[in-house]
């Protein structure tokens, strides 16, 4: 006779075997991929983390469209330029849904823009794009704000007089102030305690995203929500952002909506007033809170991290830094205000900015999409509700599209005569209906900030420092290891 404990072990083994065969049967409905394990799916194959190189390695075995399982949840991975482009743009409406995983559902309730789906997402995104345009996106008005923040950043480095500094905070502060001016109607000083708190919680959120505990939460949310750990800290960090957004909304309501709205919150409150008599208002304060969070996180983290990588690459490649400076000196006068339009006269500088984005590849896997209807992806029938994930890193490092994909090489964006050439495989902002709504703003910021910094300074390692890491730290975005540099006035 078996003891109770032995019977329990036998039962567990039997259930795992049953689960294994059920998974094998389910796999036949999806593109091929590594065989999943019960409960864990393919997390063992991924070493319990999402790594860009590992995803590309799996494509060599299973093809440029394959399936990974997270527990009982299948995720279709698109790998390489052609697969990502075709998958995201052949039937863009079909793959326009957003996967709201257990952690992100707990965080943002499926509201806002980034983590919303369906009609609500379309309404909020359309309103966001329209309002940002009303506030100057794509026009000289917004470009002036970028130029103003770039000049403040230059002044910050001037005041250091060549002393070593980690440029992470000043870059985040300056970039963030552009979106803050648009959303809140004012700038933060670099000593503002509230702003330092917002930076702290933003860093914690991005550090948690993609971690082992994050993956565990997505598999067993019913257990994790009752346990302490970094997931609780991440959710509390998001609550800090939400509390700040609510405080700003109250400030605007108490001030009253001006006849001519001055910032994003003004426009949104005015729209709320218009739609309040509807059966189901399209715009409400809850959505506004999450839209504000999306704009702050998306408008601060990605561009500042890209510039953080950019300064690192200039220190590692002083010859490229020198060529940028020579081009700027030749084309622009020292006192001339740098405009986004100047990129046409500065092809090498423009190429370097694009190569920084390509090579740093900070959002290496695009935000997961969900099929909103039955569709066809690269010849495979895919059912409504299936999660699709574009591997953006595999596009930006595709050996069929780039001569030296694993090297920092501005020549990827230049023809033989030194003219700038756009590349179809340059997709750091993703593709299809979910393309980044702040793409134009980010492009403007990156060019104007980078050109201003390289015109004013030569960046180099502090005295006595001979090595600097260019390996990324895994997280919500790929961050450089913290470093210190000296900005030597030219």
PyMOL commands that set and color helices and strands:
alter all, ss='L'
color gray80, all
select helices_A, chain A and resi 4-27+52-62+81-89+102-108+118-134+140-160+168-183+193-208+212-219+221-224+230-255+264-275+285-316+318-331+340-344+347-360+392-396+410-413+432-434+439-456
alter helices_A, ss='H'
color red, helices_A
select strands_A, chain A and resi 65-70+73-79+97-98+369-370+375-377+380-382+387-391+457-461+472-473+479-480+485-489
alter strands_A, ss='S'
color yellow, strands_A
deselect
rebuild
show_as cartoon
